[in-house]
Amino acid sequence: MKYIREFRDGQLAQKLAGAIAREADPGRQYHLMEFCGGHTHAIFRYGVQDLVPANVTYVHGPGCPVCVLPVRRLDDAIELALKDNVILTTYGDMMRVPGTKQKSLIKAKAEGADVRMVYSTQDALRIARDNPHLQVVFFAIGFETTTPPTAVAILQAEAEGLTNFSVFCNHVLTPPAIAHIVEAPSEPGETPVRIDGFLGPSHVSSVIGWAPYLPAARDFGKPVVIAGFEPLDVLQSTLMLIRQINDGRHEVENQYTRVVTQEGNRKAQALVDQVLELRRTFEWRGLGYVSDSALRIRARFAGFDAEKRFAVSPKESREVKSCDCPAVLRGVKKPTECKLFGTTCTPDTPVGACMVSSEGACAAYWTYGRKRAVA
C-alpha cells in the first residue's frame, strides 16, 4: 500500500463521480463546506469540482490556521519581535502575512528585528539553548494538530530549565468554530451562507477523534463526514454527505478510517490538557469572537507564557477594508469575487492572509483555478 497512488486513481474517481451524479437529486442544491484548507487545495488541484454535478457546490471554510489569526494578534507578535534582546520564532507562512498598514514579520525583520523561521518547536528550543543571553519567543499558531508539539516544548523547556524560552499561544479549536458558523448571524448586507453538511478536518481529527463533532451534527442538524485529503477521499466523503442529506440524517461519519478513530490520540490530548486550558473567548479573522474556541497556557506554566512575560501595548489594529479575506473565511464569498484578487493581491504581493498561506483559499484559486474562474 503506497497511501498515495491508490487514492488518486482516475478510474475509481470516475466511478465515484458517477455514483454522486446518480444519487444527487437534480431537484435540490447541495452546499458542502470543506472546513480544512487542505481539502480546498485538493478540490482544485485534482479538479474535483469538475467531476461532481453542478448542483453540488463546495463552500470554502475557515480551515486555514494562518488565515483565521486576527490582525491584532499578528500586530502583537510584530511588537514582540521588535523588542530588544528578543528572537521571535515562527512557522514560515506567518512571515509574510500582512498586519495593520501591511506590516508583516518579514518587514519587521528587514527593520532589524530578529525573526527566524522554524519547522518545529524543537527548532525554537534549540535556538533558546544556543542563545542563553536572549529571550526566545515561539509564535504558536494552528488548530488541534499543532497543539501537542507546543505542550511538549513547554514541558521540555521546564525540564531543561530554559528560562529564556516562552510561547505566544494562539492555538484555536475546530468544533466551536463549526458551531459558530452554523448559528452566527450574517454580517449586515451579506447573503446568509447556506451549508447542508461539512467535510470535517482530517489531521485535526487524528488528534481529537471524531466524537467532538457529535454535538454540531445533533444540535444543528448538519451531517459531518471526516474526510481525508486525497481526491478519492474528498469524492467518497461527498457521496457520504449526499446520502445523509437525501435520507434526512445528520450524523458524524468517518471516511478517513485509516487515520482517524472515535477517541483520537489520547496521549496527545493528555499532554495538551496538562499544559493548556480553554480561553473563554478568542477572536477569529472573519468570524469575530468565538466562545471556548482557543487555548492558553495554564497558570502553572506562566513563566513560559509570552503574554505574561512581556508587556504588549494596546493598539488599534485593522484589516485592509477592500480585502475580502474575512468574507472568504465565512464562506460568503469566493476569492474571485474579491476585487483585489489577481490584481493588487497576488502571492508575490499579498494583501490578505488567504493569499499568503499554503492552505488559503485565495492561494488555491490562484494556483489551480484562476484561469478557469476567469474563463
Secondary structure as GFF3:
##gff-version 3
##sequence-region A 1 375
A	DSSP	three_ten_helix	5	7	.	.	.	ID=ss1
A	DSSP	alpha_helix	10	23	.	.	.	ID=ss2
A	DSSP	beta_strand	30	34	.	.	.	ID=ss3
A	DSSP	alpha_helix	37	45	.	.	.	ID=ss4
A	DSSP	alpha_helix	48	51	.	.	.	ID=ss5
A	DSSP	beta_strand	56	60	.	.	.	ID=ss6
A	DSSP	alpha_helix	65	68	.	.	.	ID=ss7
A	DSSP	alpha_helix	71	81	.	.	.	ID=ss8
A	DSSP	beta_strand	86	90	.	.	.	ID=ss9
A	DSSP	three_ten_helix	92	96	.	.	.	ID=ss10
A	DSSP	three_ten_helix	100	102	.	.	.	ID=ss11
A	DSSP	alpha_helix	105	110	.	.	.	ID=ss12
A	DSSP	beta_strand	114	117	.	.	.	ID=ss13
A	DSSP	alpha_helix	121	130	.	.	.	ID=ss14
A	DSSP	beta_strand	135	142	.	.	.	ID=ss15
A	DSSP	three_ten_helix	144	146	.	.	.	ID=ss16
A	DSSP	alpha_helix	147	160	.	.	.	ID=ss17
A	DSSP	beta_strand	165	171	.	.	.	ID=ss18
A	DSSP	alpha_helix	174	183	.	.	.	ID=ss19
A	DSSP	beta_strand	197	200	.	.	.	ID=ss20
A	DSSP	alpha_helix	203	208	.	.	.	ID=ss21
A	DSSP	three_ten_helix	211	213	.	.	.	ID=ss22
A	DSSP	alpha_helix	214	220	.	.	.	ID=ss23
A	DSSP	beta_strand	224	226	.	.	.	ID=ss24
A	DSSP	alpha_helix	231	247	.	.	.	ID=ss25
A	DSSP	beta_strand	252	254	.	.	.	ID=ss26
A	DSSP	alpha_helix	266	275	.	.	.	ID=ss27
A	DSSP	beta_strand	276	278	.	.	.	ID=ss28
A	DSSP	beta_strand	281	284	.	.	.	ID=ss29
A	DSSP	beta_strand	288	291	.	.	.	ID=ss30
A	DSSP	beta_strand	295	297	.	.	.	ID=ss31
A	DSSP	three_ten_helix	299	304	.	.	.	ID=ss32
A	DSSP	alpha_helix	306	309	.	.	.	ID=ss33
A	DSSP	alpha_helix	325	330	.	.	.	ID=ss34
A	DSSP	three_ten_helix	335	337	.	.	.	ID=ss35
A	DSSP	alpha_helix	353	356	.	.	.	ID=ss36
A	DSSP	alpha_helix	361	364	.	.	.	ID=ss37
A	DSSP	pi_helix	365	369	.	.	.	ID=ss38
A	DSSP	alpha_helix	370	374	.	.	.	ID=ss39
###
